[in-house]
Amino acid sequence: MALDKKDILIVLAAFLLLGISFFAYKFDVDLTGFLVQGKADLTVNVVDGSNDHPIRDAKVYVKDVDKDVKGIYSGRTDRQGMKTIRLSQGTYVVEITHEDFSSKSFSVLLLDGDERKVNVVLYPSGYAKTCSDKTSLESCSTQPWYCDSEGVLTRRCDLCSCPQGLRCTSDGSCV
């Protein structure tokens, strides 16, 4: 089977279009052929702090701190709790909200070519975080254990004292 000139031109045109689309994707070129400078991708991964499940449909707002404008709604997180936003190089304040969860905001500096992923933990409204033994945050559990602000039990006999007959050591334990 021989290829005629028309078939060869169609194959060459297809390869040319494929090459242009790969170049545009790889090097972030817009359709006019000019290089778009200062692009960066920010991906937020939103999870429920009470059970580590993804939070879908959380609203993501982004505000460029160099511009005097209100935060711009960027969309909602998907089923996996993810939202990727294409931004210009700069400093941004990102706010994550959901009607059933506490809100959280953070700042991020994006440089040209960055592909930044930020994990965001939200807690259900009214959720009281505790340590594994149900002790409230920043309070004493059984001597000498202390529940810190992150929900981690640590030995802190300087705050929670020692059981009778034992003395406190510099590392927080009782001997």
C-alpha positions in Angstrom: 0.0 0.0 0.0 1.6 3.2 -1.1 1.0 6.6 0.5 0.1 9.4 -1.8 1.1 13.1 -1.1 -2.3 13.8 0.6 -1.8 11.1 3.2 1.8 12.2 3.9 0.7 15.8 4.3 -2.1 14.7 6.8 0.4 12.7 8.8 2.9 15.6 8.9 0.2 18.0 9.9 -0.8 15.7 12.7 2.8 15.4 14.0 3.1 19.2 13.7 0.0 19.8 15.8 1.0 17.2 18.3 4.5 18.8 18.6 3.0 22.3 19.1 0.6 21.1 21.8 3.4 19.3 23.6 5.5 22.5 23.5 2.6 24.7 24.7 1.9 22.3 27.6 5.6 21.7 28.6 6.7 25.3 28.4 3.4 27.1 29.3 3.0 28.9 26.0 -0.3 30.5 25.2 -1.9 30.1 21.7 -0.4 33.4 20.5 3.1 31.9 20.9 4.2 34.3 23.6 5.8 32.8 26.8 3.6 33.3 29.8 5.9 34.3 32.6 5.6 33.6 36.4 3.1 30.8 36.5 2.9 28.5 39.5 0.5 25.7 40.6 -0.8 25.6 44.2 -2.6 22.4 45.3 -4.5 22.4 48.6 -5.3 19.0 50.2 -8.1 19.5 52.7 -8.7 16.8 55.4 -11.0 16.3 58.4 -8.8 16.5 61.5 -11.2 14.3 63.5 -10.8 11.2 61.1 -8.3 12.1 58.4 -10.9 11.8 55.6 -10.8 14.2 52.7 -13.2 17.1 52.8 -15.0 17.5 49.5 -16.7 20.7 48.5 -14.6 23.0 50.7 -14.5 26.5 49.2 -11.1 27.9 48.3 -10.5 31.7 48.2 -7.2 33.2 47.1 -6.1 36.8 47.6 -2.9 38.4 46.1 -1.4 40.4 48.9 0.2 42.8 46.4 -3.2 43.8 45.0 -5.8 45.7 46.9 -8.7 43.4 46.0 -11.0 41.0 47.9 -10.1 37.3 47.9 -11.2 35.6 44.7 -13.3 32.4 44.8 -11.2 29.7 43.1 -13.6 26.8 43.4 -14.3 23.8 45.5 -12.3 20.7 46.5 -12.9 17.5 44.6 -13.8 14.1 46.0 -10.3 13.6 47.3 -10.3 17.0 49.0 -7.9 18.5 46.4 -8.0 21.8 44.5 -5.3 22.9 42.2 -5.1 26.6 41.2 -2.8 28.1 38.5 -1.5 31.4 39.9 1.1 34.0 38.9 4.3 34.4 40.8 3.6 36.3 44.1 2.4 36.1 47.7 -1.1 34.9 48.4 -3.4 34.5 51.4 -5.5 31.3 50.9 -8.7 30.8 52.9 -10.5 27.4 53.1 -14.1 27.3 54.3 -16.8 24.7 54.6 -20.2 25.1 56.3 -19.6 22.1 58.6 -16.0 22.8 59.5 -13.8 25.5 61.0 -12.2 27.8 58.5 -8.4 28.2 58.0 -6.2 30.6 56.2 -2.5 30.7 55.4 0.0 32.6 53.4 2.1 31.2 50.6 4.9 32.6 48.4 4.9 31.2 44.9 7.8 31.5 42.6 7.9 31.0 38.8 7.5 27.3 38.1 6.5 26.2 41.6 4.3 23.2 42.1 3.4 23.6 45.7 1.1 21.3 47.7 -0.3 22.4 51.1 -2.1 20.1 53.5 -4.9 21.8 55.4 -6.6 20.2 58.4 -10.1 21.4 59.3 -12.1 20.3 62.3 -15.8 19.9 62.5 -17.6 22.8 64.0 -17.8 22.3 67.8 -15.2 19.6 67.7 -13.1 19.5 70.9 -9.7 18.0 70.1 -8.2 15.9 72.9 -5.3 13.6 73.4 -5.6 9.8 72.9 -6.7 9.3 76.5 -9.4 12.0 76.1 -7.5 14.6 78.2 -8.2 18.2 77.0 -5.5 20.1 75.2 -2.9 21.9 77.4 -3.8 20.1 80.6 -2.5 17.4 82.8 -3.5 13.8 82.4 -2.3 11.1 84.9 1.0 12.1 86.6 3.4 13.1 85.0 1.6 13.1 81.6 0.7 16.4 79.9 -1.6 16.8 76.8 0.1 19.5 74.7 -1.5 21.9 72.2 -1.0 19.4 69.3 -2.8 16.6 71.2 0.4 14.7 72.0 0.9 13.2 75.5 4.3 14.1 76.9 6.0 13.6 80.2 5.9 17.0 82.0 6.4 16.4 85.7 7.3 20.1 86.0 3.7 20.9 85.2 1.8 17.8 86.3 4.0 16.6 89.3 4.9 13.0 90.1 3.1 10.2 91.9 3.8 10.2 95.7 7.3 8.9 96.5 8.8 9.8 93.1 10.8 12.8 92.1 10.8 14.9 88.9 13.8 14.7 86.6 15.0 17.2 84.0 13.7 15.2 81.1 10.1 15.4 82.5 9.9 11.8 83.8 9.5 10.6 87.4 12.1 8.4 89.2 
